[in-house]
Amino acid sequence: MYEVEIKVPADLETVRSRLREGGADPGAVRRQRDVYYDAPHREFAETDEALRIRRETTDDREATTDDREATTDDRGATTDDASDAGESVRLTYKGPLVDDGSKTRSEHETGVEDGEELAGVLDGLGFEPAATVEKRREYWRFEGFTVALDSVDRVGEFVEIERAVDAEDAIDPTREAAIETLRTLGIDADDQVRTSYLGLLLAEE
């Protein structure tokens, strides 16, 4: 599976208003805490890979009633049950960037029952925590894409638009559709940032 993604710095309130005007569907508002790991057998910073444990909780303090009624998962699938209320933990591996026009990567992700036990497994195998990225993420569904409004601690505000595809030949048309969708929201994809939030955070330190 490939995650076709474009990330652009933006004023979130402006984009939020344009999403509403465009009839986008609001989703969950969440707090995410991502712990990234270094591998004992190769340098992820050099190979452009990433391994992380994500802990996520619903941020009801700022979610509207409509946001809480229609929530979305990381793939943008809509759910309407109460399972989002507690903490969820996921392990994610991301491969190197595969094109020059977006942040598209191969990605493998799975839910985890116990984050502390998983951290213990990684520690036992020689993986070491490298840095932690924390953010508030607001999900929307628009034109067949998941649009995330991200406020990243110590980094800034960004819009991410993404869609998962199974085949490599679907990457280019999906990227072009994402660029056009951003244009509809008044966002220029030429302003995109291909550096990860981890990379941006480390550059600030």
N, CA, C and O of each residue as an XYZ file, in Angstrom:
820
protein
N       0.837     -1.191      0.000
C       0.000      0.000      0.000
C       0.875      1.245      0.000
O       1.943      1.262      0.612
N       0.415      2.295     -0.694
C       1.117      3.573     -0.732
C       0.212      4.665     -0.184
O      -0.989      4.693     -0.455
N       0.803      5.557      0.585
C       0.086      6.705      1.101
C       0.484      7.920      0.279
O       1.591      8.439      0.426
N      -0.419      8.375     -0.589
C      -0.171      9.563     -1.403
C      -0.544     10.778     -0.560
O      -1.703     10.950     -0.184
N       0.436     11.610     -0.269
C       0.232     12.689      0.704
C       0.952     13.958      0.267
O       2.079     13.914     -0.226
N       0.284     15.080      0.458
C       0.892     16.392      0.254
C       0.656     17.207      1.514
O      -0.458     17.251      2.037
N       1.712     17.853      1.999
C       1.639     18.648      3.231
C       2.057     20.084      2.925
O       3.105     20.323      2.327
N       1.219     21.038      3.345
C       1.471     22.441      3.037
C       1.254     23.286      4.294
O       0.248     23.100      4.978
N       2.161     24.206      4.617
C       1.892     25.145      5.709
C       0.665     25.991      5.367
O       0.503     26.405      4.219
N      -0.191     26.248      6.341
C      -1.422     26.988      6.062
C      -2.018     27.531      7.347
O      -1.738     27.043      8.442
N      -2.850     28.556      7.186
C      -3.641     29.061      8.308
C      -4.865     28.167      8.450
O      -5.707     28.117      7.553
N      -4.966     27.467      9.564
C      -6.005     26.448      9.700
C      -7.412     27.022      9.733
O      -8.338     26.403      9.210
N      -7.590     28.173     10.326
C      -8.937     28.750     10.387
C      -9.449     29.080      8.992
O     -10.628     28.881      8.702
N      -8.573     29.583      8.127
C      -8.969     29.892      6.757
C      -9.351     28.619      6.008
O     -10.369     28.581      5.318
N      -8.540     27.586      6.145
C      -8.823     26.328      5.446
C     -10.090     25.686      5.995
O     -10.883     25.127      5.237
N     -10.283     25.763      7.304
C     -11.488     25.195      7.917
C     -12.741     25.858      7.339
O     -13.727     25.180      7.052
N     -12.701     27.171      7.171
C     -13.852     27.888      6.603
C     -14.115     27.458      5.168
O     -15.268     27.304      4.766
N     -13.051     27.263      4.395
C     -13.217     26.849      3.003
C     -13.738     25.425      2.902
O     -14.512     25.111      1.997
N     -13.324     24.561      3.821
C     -13.858     23.206      3.839
C     -15.361     23.224      4.111
O     -16.122     22.514      3.454
N     -15.779     24.022      5.064
C     -17.208     24.115      5.375
C     -17.981     24.657      4.179
O     -19.046     24.143      3.835
N     -17.438     25.701      3.544
C     -18.109     26.287      2.378
C     -18.203     25.286      1.234
O     -19.153     25.320      0.452
N     -17.211     24.387      1.135
C     -17.198     23.400      0.064
C     -18.006     22.153      0.364
O     -18.046     21.230     -0.449
N     -18.656     22.113      1.535
C     -19.484     20.967      1.879
C     -18.705     19.755      2.363
O     -19.204     18.633      2.279
N     -17.491     19.954      2.868
C     -16.688     18.843      3.381
C     -17.326     18.255      4.627
O     -18.043     18.942      5.355
N     -17.061     16.982      4.865
C     -17.592     16.292      6.045
C     -16.575     16.338      7.177
O     -15.456     15.853      7.016
N     -16.949     16.921      8.334
C     -16.011     16.967      9.461
C     -15.880     15.620     10.131
O     -16.828     14.836     10.174
N     -14.693     15.356     10.654
C     -14.445     14.121     11.373
C     -13.964     14.393     12.782
O     -14.312     15.413     13.376
N     -13.170     13.490     13.315
C     -12.729     13.584     14.702
C     -11.677     14.670     14.888
O     -10.972     15.043     13.950
N     -11.589     15.163     16.103
C     -10.502     16.043     16.520
C      -9.682     15.257     17.540
O     -10.219     14.823     18.559
N      -8.397     15.071     17.279
C      -7.613     14.170     18.105
C      -6.273     14.773     18.507
O      -5.727     15.647     17.834
N      -5.768     14.276     19.622
C      -4.401     14.556     20.047
C      -3.555     13.320     19.746
O      -3.925     12.200     20.100
N      -2.422     13.535     19.094
C      -1.540     12.433     18.729
C      -0.152     12.655     19.332
O       0.398     13.756     19.287
N       0.387     11.594     19.890
C       1.746     11.618     20.439
C       2.539     10.518     19.751
O       2.318      9.332     19.997
N       3.467     10.923     18.884
C       4.228      9.986     18.066
C       5.654      9.867     18.588
O       6.395     10.850     18.620
N       6.030      8.668     18.994
C       7.405      8.413     19.412
C       8.111      7.694     18.256
O       7.722      6.594     17.864
N       9.156      8.336     17.720
C       9.919      7.774     16.604
C      11.150      7.052     17.134
O      11.751      7.459     18.129
N      11.510      5.972     16.448
C      12.595      5.112     16.904
C      13.746      5.064     15.899
O      13.543      5.135     14.687
N      14.969      4.943     16.444
C      16.151      4.638     15.646
C      16.373      3.131     15.667
O      16.124      2.470     16.675
N      16.845      2.593     14.541
C      17.091      1.156     14.432
C      18.543      0.833     14.773
O      19.430      1.655     14.543
N      18.793     -0.357     15.321
C      20.172     -0.733     15.647
C      20.982     -1.174     14.433
O      22.211     -1.223     14.500
N      20.309     -1.496     13.316
C      21.000     -2.082     12.165
C      21.172     -1.133     10.986
O      21.919     -1.443     10.057
N      20.485      0.042     11.000
C      20.712      1.041      9.956
C      20.175      2.388     10.429
O      19.369      2.462     11.357
N      20.644      3.468      9.762
C      20.268      4.828     10.142
C      19.032      5.252      9.355
O      19.117      5.484      8.149
N      17.886      5.357     10.027
C      16.661      5.748      9.341
C      16.773      7.148      8.739
O      16.167      7.422      7.704
N      17.543      8.039      9.377
C      17.718      9.380      8.826
C      18.412      9.330      7.468
O      18.170     10.185      6.616
N      19.261      8.347      7.266
C      19.965      8.202      5.992
C      19.150      7.440      4.959
O      19.233      7.728      3.765
N      18.368      6.474      5.407
C      17.581      5.660      4.478
C      16.197      6.240      4.209
O      15.451      5.711      3.386
N      15.848      7.334      4.906
C      14.559      8.011      4.729
C      13.391      7.102      5.106
O      12.351      7.115      4.448
N      13.566      6.316      6.165
C      12.510      5.463      6.688
C      12.058      6.006      8.041
O      12.707      6.879      8.617
N      10.953      5.487      8.537
C      10.470      5.908      9.853
C       9.734      4.755     10.527
O       9.012      3.997      9.878
N       9.926      4.639     11.820
C       9.207      3.675     12.649
C       8.701      4.421     13.869
O       9.475      5.081     14.562
N       7.398      4.319     14.138
C       6.843      5.098     15.244
C       5.769      4.320     15.973
O       5.139      3.417     15.422
N       5.575      4.695     17.231
C       4.412      4.285     18.012
C       3.559      5.527     18.195
O       4.031      6.539     18.713
N       2.297      5.452     17.769
C       1.375      6.580     17.901
C       0.332      6.282     18.963
O      -0.373      5.274     18.899
N       0.244      7.171     19.939
C      -0.837      7.141     20.921
C      -1.792      8.279     20.590
O      -1.376      9.427     20.439
N      -3.074      7.951     20.479
C      -4.050      8.921     20.006
C      -5.273      8.930     20.911
O      -5.793      7.877     21.279
N      -5.725     10.128     21.265
C      -6.944     10.291     22.056
C      -7.834     11.328     21.393
O      -7.338     12.258     20.757
N      -9.140     11.175     21.536
C     -10.083     12.147     21.006
C     -10.024     13.422     21.825
O     -10.032     13.379     23.055
N      -9.963     14.551     21.143
C      -9.909     15.854     21.808
C     -11.311     16.452     21.804
O     -11.670     17.212     20.905
N     -12.099     16.102     22.819
C     -13.480     16.583     22.887
C     -13.577     18.042     23.299
O     -14.638     18.647     23.151
N     -12.521     18.611     23.801
C     -12.590     19.985     24.287
C     -12.890     20.969     23.183
O     -13.564     21.975     23.405
N     -12.383     20.682     21.973
C     -12.546     21.635     20.887
C     -13.381     21.083     19.750
O     -13.645     21.797     18.782
N     -13.808     19.824     19.839
C     -14.635     19.254     18.791
C     -16.056     19.793     18.885
O     -16.579     19.990     19.981
N     -16.681     20.031     17.729
C     -18.076     20.425     17.708
C     -18.942     19.188     17.849
O     -18.446     18.065     17.758
N     -20.242     19.388     18.072
C     -21.158     18.255     18.174
C     -21.130     17.423     16.912
O     -21.110     16.194     16.981
N     -21.127     18.090     15.729
C     -21.093     17.357     14.474
C     -19.806     16.564     14.336
O     -19.817     15.445     13.824
N     -18.674     17.149     14.798
C     -17.402     16.445     14.719
C     -17.457     15.140     15.507
O     -16.948     14.116     15.052
N     -18.073     15.175     16.687
C     -18.098     13.982     17.527
C     -19.041     12.925     16.974
O     -18.846     11.734     17.213
N     -20.059     13.350     16.240
C     -21.010     12.384     15.714
C     -20.439     11.612     14.529
O     -20.774     10.445     14.327
N     -19.584     12.257     13.748
C     -19.014     11.594     12.578
C     -17.504     11.634     12.697
O     -16.889     12.666     12.426
N     -16.903     10.534     13.095
C     -15.460     10.488     13.263
C     -14.835      9.710     12.125
O     -15.510      8.921     11.464
N     -13.533      9.929     11.888
C     -12.834      9.231     10.823
C     -11.566      8.617     11.362
O     -10.938      9.151     12.276
N     -11.191      7.477     10.783
C      -9.940      6.864     11.187
C      -8.808      7.402     10.324
O      -9.027      8.310      9.522
N      -7.578      6.849     10.475
C      -6.427      7.372      9.754
C      -6.552      7.200      8.250
O      -5.847      7.874      7.499
N      -7.415      6.331      7.795
C      -7.633      6.151      6.366
C      -8.825      6.972      5.876
O      -9.155      6.948      4.691
N      -9.471      7.700      6.793
C     -10.602      8.511      6.413
C     -11.922      7.787      6.451
O     -12.939      8.359      6.059
N     -11.950      6.543      6.910
C     -13.210      5.805      6.985
C     -14.063      6.367      8.113
O     -13.561      6.637      9.204
N     -15.348      6.541      7.849
C     -16.224      7.139      8.843
C     -16.740      6.098      9.822
O     -17.129      4.999      9.427
N     -16.742      6.455     11.113
C     -17.326      5.605     12.140
C     -18.252      6.458     12.977
O     -18.095      7.678     13.033
N     -19.221      5.828     13.633
C     -20.134      6.615     14.460
C     -20.381      5.935     15.800
O     -21.425      6.135     16.420
N     -19.404      5.119     16.253
C     -19.575      4.484     17.547
C     -18.722      5.203     18.576
O     -18.106      6.226     18.276
N     -18.687      4.668     19.791
C     -17.984      5.340     20.878
C     -16.572      4.815     21.071
O     -15.931      5.128     22.074
N     -16.070      4.014     20.117
C     -14.765      3.398     20.295
C     -13.628      4.390     20.241
O     -12.513      4.068     20.650
N     -13.885      5.613     19.737
C     -12.836      6.607     19.623
C     -12.559      7.309     20.938
O     -11.604      8.082     21.018
N     -13.353      7.073     21.972
C     -13.263      7.864     23.199
C     -11.971      7.630     23.961
O     -11.434      8.569     24.548
N     -11.448      6.390     23.972
C     -10.250      6.090     24.737
C      -8.991      6.272     23.911
O      -9.023      6.805     22.802
N      -7.865      5.811     24.486
C      -6.605      5.897     23.773
C      -6.452      4.716     22.828
O      -6.758      3.580     23.189
N      -5.982      4.985     21.623
C      -5.621      3.927     20.691
C      -4.122      3.998     20.453
O      -3.520      5.068     20.538
N      -3.519      2.840     20.152
C      -2.085      2.767     19.915
C      -1.861      2.043     18.597
O      -2.462      0.997     18.349
N      -0.991      2.600     17.743
C      -0.700      1.993     16.460
C       0.805      2.024     16.212
O       1.496      2.972     16.583
N       1.292      0.959     15.576
C       2.682      0.890     15.146
C       2.716      1.110     13.642
O       1.965      0.477     12.899
N       3.588      2.009     13.192
C       3.657      2.358     11.776
C       5.097      2.316     11.284
O       6.010      2.824     11.935
N       5.278      1.703     10.126
C       6.550      1.779      9.401
C       6.297      2.510      8.090
O       5.347      2.200      7.371
N       7.156      3.487      7.778
C       7.066      4.212      6.514
C       8.378      4.058      5.760
O       9.459      4.277      6.306
N       8.257      3.671      4.477
C       9.433      3.536      3.641
C       9.877      4.864      3.069
O       9.263      5.894      3.351
N      10.934      4.863      2.266
C      11.432      6.105      1.670
C      10.418      6.738      0.727
O       9.525      6.062      0.216
N      10.563      8.042      0.502
C       9.731      8.735     -0.476
C       9.914      8.092     -1.846
O      11.021      7.699     -2.214
N       8.811      7.988     -2.604
C       8.872      7.284     -3.885
C       8.698      8.204     -5.083
O       8.834      7.748     -6.218
N       8.399      9.489     -4.870
C       8.337     10.420     -5.999
C       8.798     11.801     -5.551
O       8.986     12.056     -4.361
N       8.978     12.696     -6.539
C       9.501     14.031     -6.257
C       8.406     15.080     -6.093
O       8.697     16.235     -5.784
N       7.152     14.687     -6.295
C       6.086     15.677     -6.289
C       5.173     15.616     -5.093
O       4.184     16.347     -5.038
N       5.482     14.747     -4.110
C       4.619     14.616     -2.945
C       5.401     13.914     -1.840
O       6.608     13.705     -1.952
N       4.680     13.549     -0.752
C       5.289     12.802      0.338
C       4.874     11.325      0.290
O       4.767     10.671      1.328
N       4.644     10.816     -0.910
C       4.157      9.446     -1.068
C       5.203      8.436     -0.615
O       6.373      8.515     -0.990
N       4.752      7.482      0.204
C       5.613      6.420      0.727
C       4.827      5.113      0.772
O       3.596      5.115      0.788
N       5.548      4.008      0.792
C       4.903      2.757      1.186
C       4.713      2.808      2.699
O       5.539      3.367      3.421
N       3.617      2.219      3.169
C       3.316      2.303      4.599
C       2.681      1.002      5.069
O       1.856      0.404      4.378
N       3.091      0.580      6.267
C       2.495     -0.579      6.916
C       2.149     -0.170      8.340
O       2.988      0.361      9.067
N       0.899     -0.425      8.730
C       0.432      0.038     10.036
C      -0.511     -0.993     10.644
O      -1.279     -1.647      9.938
N      -0.441     -1.127     11.969
C      -1.336     -2.054     12.650
C      -1.648     -1.537     14.046
O      -0.831     -0.855     14.666
N      -2.838     -1.869     14.531
C      -3.205     -1.523     15.890
C      -2.454     -2.383     16.899
O      -2.067     -3.516     16.611
N      -2.258     -1.819     18.085
C      -1.515     -2.495     19.149
C      -2.348     -2.443     20.425
O      -2.915     -1.403     20.758
N      -2.420     -3.568     21.140
C      -3.218     -3.620     22.360
C      -2.553     -2.892     23.521
O      -3.237     -2.228     24.300
N      -1.241     -3.003     23.652
C      -0.542     -2.446     24.807
C       0.704     -1.709     24.331
O       1.693     -2.334     23.949
N       0.653     -0.377     24.354
C       1.769      0.426     23.881
C       3.028      0.270     24.706
O       4.133      0.301     24.165
N       2.874      0.102     26.015
C       4.047     -0.049     26.874
C       4.770     -1.368     26.591
O       6.000     -1.411     26.575
N       4.014     -2.433     26.370
C       4.630     -3.708     26.041
C       5.340     -3.644     24.689
O       6.422     -4.207     24.517
N       4.717     -2.951     23.730
C       5.364     -2.800     22.425
C       6.673     -2.031     22.561
O       7.679     -2.400     21.956
N       6.659     -0.961     23.357
C       7.888     -0.203     23.582
C       8.962     -1.098     24.195
O      10.142     -0.971     23.871
N       8.546     -2.004     25.085
C       9.487     -2.942     25.682
C      10.076     -3.906     24.665
O      11.257     -4.246     24.735
N       9.254     -4.345     23.722
C       9.739     -5.234     22.661
C      10.795     -4.516     21.819
O      11.861     -5.066     21.544
N      10.484     -3.272     21.410
C      11.435     -2.522     20.591
C      12.733     -2.270     21.353
O      13.824     -2.370     20.792
N      12.601     -1.943     22.639
C      13.783     -1.713     23.463
C      14.646     -2.981     23.542
O      15.870     -2.911     23.440
N      14.004     -4.127     23.721
C      14.736     -5.373     23.802
C      15.460     -5.723     22.521
O      16.482     -6.409     22.544
N      14.922     -5.246     21.382
C      15.540     -5.515     20.085
C      16.596     -4.479     19.706
O      17.225     -4.581     18.652
N      16.785     -3.485     20.569
C      17.813     -2.489     20.309
C      17.331     -1.220     19.637
O      18.145     -0.368     19.280
N      16.009     -1.071     19.453
C      15.469      0.166     18.903
C      15.383      1.211     20.024
O      14.924      0.915     21.127
N      15.829      2.432     19.723
C      15.856      3.474     20.748
C      14.984      4.654     20.353
O      14.996      5.057     19.190
N      14.214      5.231     21.307
C      13.419      6.421     20.999
C      14.327      7.561     20.535
O      15.346      7.848     21.161
N      13.945      8.207     19.430
C      14.747      9.300     18.875
C      14.152     10.661     19.192
O      14.877     11.594     19.538
N      12.838     10.779     19.075
C      12.170     12.060     19.324
C      10.670     11.816     19.411
O      10.167     10.789     18.957
N       9.963     12.780     20.005
C       8.508     12.698     20.150
C       7.868     13.910     19.502
O       8.261     15.046     19.766
N       6.878     13.665     18.652
C       6.123     14.730     17.988
C       4.704     14.694     18.529
O       4.063     13.643     18.526
N       4.206     15.844     18.996
C       2.837     15.942     19.508
C       2.066     16.968     18.705
O       2.587     18.024     18.349
N       0.803     16.637     18.424
C      -0.004     17.559     17.627
C      -1.490     17.366     17.891
O      -1.926     16.336     18.406
N      -2.246     18.378     17.524
C      -3.702     18.304     17.456
C      -4.057     18.121     15.993
O      -3.623     18.907     15.151
N      -4.844     17.090     15.670
C      -5.208     16.801     14.284
C      -6.727     16.790     14.152
O      -7.432     16.138     14.922
N      -7.202     17.519     13.171
C      -8.638     17.631     12.881
C      -8.885     17.017     11.506
O      -8.331     17.479     10.508
N      -9.711     15.983     11.455
C      -9.957     15.254     10.210
C     -11.181     15.795      9.470
O     -12.192     16.144     10.080
N     -11.063     15.857      8.131
C     -12.183     16.179      7.249
C     -12.143     15.221      6.057
O     -11.086     14.703      5.699
N     -13.325     14.991      5.442
C     -13.402     14.249      4.184
C     -13.864     15.205      3.102
O     -14.894     15.864      3.237
N     -13.079     15.275      2.007
C     -13.375     16.239      0.947
C     -12.886     15.694     -0.388
O     -11.712     15.357     -0.541
N     -13.801     15.612     -1.354
C     -13.468     15.188     -2.717
C     -12.737     13.841     -2.743
O     -11.831     13.627     -3.548
N     -13.146     12.946     -1.853
C     -12.557     11.618     -1.844
C     -11.220     11.519     -1.145
O     -10.577     10.470     -1.192
N     -10.786     12.588     -0.497
C      -9.523     12.607      0.232
C      -9.767     12.817      1.723
O     -10.791     13.363      2.135
N      -8.801     12.367      2.518
C      -8.747     12.757      3.917
C      -7.911     14.018      4.009
O      -6.765     14.047      3.561
N      -8.490     15.065      4.594
C      -7.775     16.325      4.798
C      -7.581     16.493      6.299
O      -8.549     16.498      7.059
N      -6.328     16.629      6.722
C      -6.004     16.782      8.138
C      -5.500     18.196      8.387
O      -4.600     18.679      7.700
N      -6.095     18.849      9.380
C      -5.628     20.164      9.818
C      -4.784     19.941     11.066
O      -5.304     19.559     12.115
N      -3.494     20.178     10.952
C      -2.540     19.825     12.011
C      -1.949     21.061     12.678
O      -1.437     21.963     12.014
N      -2.031     21.081     13.986
C      -1.319     22.075     14.789
C      -0.255     21.321     15.568
O      -0.562     20.624     16.536
N       1.001     21.460     15.146
C       2.094     20.630     15.652
C       2.897     21.424     16.678
O       3.399     22.508     16.381
N       3.011     20.881     17.874
C       3.742     21.557     18.945
C       5.156     21.890     18.495
O       5.876     21.031     17.985
N       5.546     23.141     18.687
C       6.893     23.650     18.398
C       7.246     23.658     16.909
O       8.395     23.909     16.548
N       6.271     23.385     16.049
C       6.551     23.362     14.610
C       5.657     24.332     13.848
O       6.161     25.159     13.087
N       4.313     24.246     14.039
C       3.426     25.166     13.340
C       2.165     24.500     12.840
O       1.826     23.395     13.264
N       1.457     25.182     11.921
C       0.181     24.715     11.382
C       0.352     24.256      9.941
O       1.010     24.913      9.134
N      -0.258     23.110      9.638
C      -0.130     22.510      8.311
C      -1.442     21.848      7.906
O      -2.249     21.454      8.748
N      -1.630     21.740      6.597
C      -2.715     20.941      6.032
C      -2.088     19.747      5.318
O      -1.168     19.907      4.515
N      -2.591     18.555      5.615
C      -2.175     17.346      4.905
C      -3.378     16.778      4.164
O      -4.457     16.624      4.736
N      -3.183     16.472      2.898
C      -4.222     15.801      2.116
C      -3.668     14.454      1.688
O      -2.538     14.374      1.208
N      -4.449     13.393      1.857
C      -3.912     12.069      1.564
C      -4.997     11.097      1.121
O      -6.183     11.268      1.400
N      -4.533     10.071      0.419
C      -5.387      8.939      0.040
C      -4.484      7.722     -0.098
O      -3.390      7.827     -0.653
N      -4.919      6.585      0.392
C      -4.159      5.349      0.273
C      -4.518      4.665     -1.043
O      -5.690      4.577     -1.407
N      -3.491      4.177     -1.757
C      -3.704      3.436     -3.004
C      -2.914      2.131     -2.923
O      -1.896      2.050     -2.236
N      -3.394      1.119     -3.629
C      -2.757     -0.197     -3.576
C      -1.680     -0.382     -4.638
O      -0.710     -1.108     -4.419
N      -1.843      0.272     -5.791
C      -0.948      0.033     -6.918
C      -0.062      1.245     -7.200
O      -0.496      2.387     -7.043
N       1.165      0.998     -7.612
C       2.106      2.083     -7.887
C       1.634      2.971     -9.039
O       1.891      4.174     -9.038
N       0.939      2.381    -10.030
C       0.501      3.188    -11.165
C      -0.659      4.117    -10.815
O      -1.075      4.927    -11.643
N      -1.182      4.004     -9.594
C      -2.238      4.918     -9.146
C      -1.672      6.159     -8.453
O      -2.416      7.086     -8.132
N      -0.360      6.176     -8.222
C       0.238      7.286     -7.466
C       0.111      8.609     -8.222
O      -0.352      9.601     -7.658
N       0.519      8.633     -9.491
C       0.535      9.895    -10.247
C      -0.855     10.512    -10.388
O      -1.018     11.691    -10.075
N      -1.872      9.760    -10.849
C      -3.197     10.383    -10.959
C      -3.770     10.813     -9.616
O      -4.478     11.816     -9.537
N      -3.468     10.061     -8.557
C      -3.961     10.450     -7.232
C      -3.282     11.731     -6.764
O      -3.926     12.606     -6.184
N      -1.976     11.840     -7.018
C      -1.262     13.073     -6.654
C      -1.840     14.274     -7.398
O      -2.046     15.329     -6.799
N      -2.101     14.129     -8.681
C      -2.657     15.244     -9.456
C      -4.045     15.632     -8.955
O      -4.390     16.814     -8.916
N      -4.835     14.637     -8.575
C      -6.157     14.938     -8.013
C      -6.034     15.662     -6.685
O      -6.828     16.553     -6.383
N      -5.039     15.282     -5.890
C      -4.811     15.961     -4.611
C      -4.408     17.411     -4.828
O      -4.862     18.296     -4.103
N      -3.558     17.660     -5.819
C      -3.141     19.032     -6.136
C      -4.344     19.875     -6.538
O      -4.471     21.023     -6.113
N      -5.227     19.308     -7.358
C      -6.423     20.039     -7.783
C      -7.359     20.298     -6.610
O      -7.968     21.364     -6.527
N      -7.477     19.336     -5.708
C      -8.330     19.521     -4.531
C      -7.773     20.610     -3.625
O      -8.535     21.415     -3.088
N      -6.466     20.648     -3.449
C      -5.855     21.728     -2.675
C      -6.129     23.079     -3.325
O      -6.395     24.064     -2.636
N      -6.062     23.121     -4.649
C      -6.332     24.368     -5.361
C      -7.754     24.853     -5.073
O      -7.992     26.052     -4.933
N      -8.692     23.912     -4.987
C     -10.074     24.263     -4.652
C     -10.155     24.936     -3.292
O     -11.018     25.785     -3.064
N      -9.255     24.558     -2.387
C      -9.224     25.131     -1.034
C      -8.354     26.376     -0.945
O      -8.134     26.906      0.144
N      -7.858     26.847     -2.091
C      -7.025     28.039     -2.097
C      -5.598     27.789     -1.657
O      -4.918     28.713     -1.211
N      -5.124     26.535     -1.776
C      -3.791     26.167     -1.330
C      -2.949     25.775     -2.538
O      -3.387     24.988     -3.376
N      -1.742     26.323     -2.626
C      -0.833     26.037     -3.719
C       0.081     24.878     -3.332
O       0.869     24.993     -2.392
N      -0.022     23.769     -4.051
C       0.791     22.595     -3.744
C       2.282     22.852     -3.957
O       3.116     22.106     -3.444
N       2.625     23.902     -4.710
C       4.039     24.245     -4.891
C       4.686     24.683     -3.579
O       5.911     24.710     -3.469
N       3.867     25.024     -2.589
C       4.383     25.426     -1.274
C       4.577     24.240     -0.335
O       4.889     24.416      0.842
N       4.393     23.050     -0.856
C       4.420     21.870      0.006
C       5.773     21.677      0.684
O       6.808     22.130      0.195
N       5.730     20.993      1.821
C       6.918     20.627      2.593
C       7.022     19.110      2.567
O       6.093     18.417      2.983
N       8.150     18.585      2.078
C       8.319     17.138      1.985
C       9.051     16.581      3.196
O       9.195     15.366      3.331
N       9.513     17.459      4.075
C      10.162     17.025      5.308
C       9.099     16.578      6.307
O       8.052     17.216      6.419
N       9.352     15.500      7.025
C       8.404     15.006      8.024
C       8.318     15.970      9.203
O       9.183     16.828      9.380
N       7.264     15.820     10.009
C       7.175     16.622     11.236
C       8.358     16.336     12.152
O       8.838     17.229     12.850
N       8.821     15.101     12.149
C      10.000     14.767     12.938
C      11.196     15.578     12.472
O      11.915     16.157     13.287
N      11.413     15.621     11.154
C      12.527     16.378     10.605
C      12.420     17.860     10.900
O      13.419     18.511     11.204
N      11.194     18.402     10.810
C      10.989     19.828     11.093
C      11.254     20.117     12.562
O      11.838     21.144     12.907
N      10.817     19.202     13.427
C      11.046     19.395     14.872
C      12.531     19.354     15.191
O      13.029     20.203     15.932
N      13.235     18.390     14.648
C      14.665     18.270     14.929
C      15.430     19.477     14.383
O      16.453     19.867     14.946
N      14.944     20.066     13.297
C      15.609     21.244     12.728
C      15.457     22.456     13.631
O      16.278     23.372     13.595
N      14.391     22.461     14.453
C      14.156     23.578     15.373
C      15.003     23.476     16.631
O      15.191     24.473     17.329
N      15.520     22.284     16.935
C      16.242     22.069     18.188
C      17.722     22.465     18.068
O      18.473     22.346     19.035
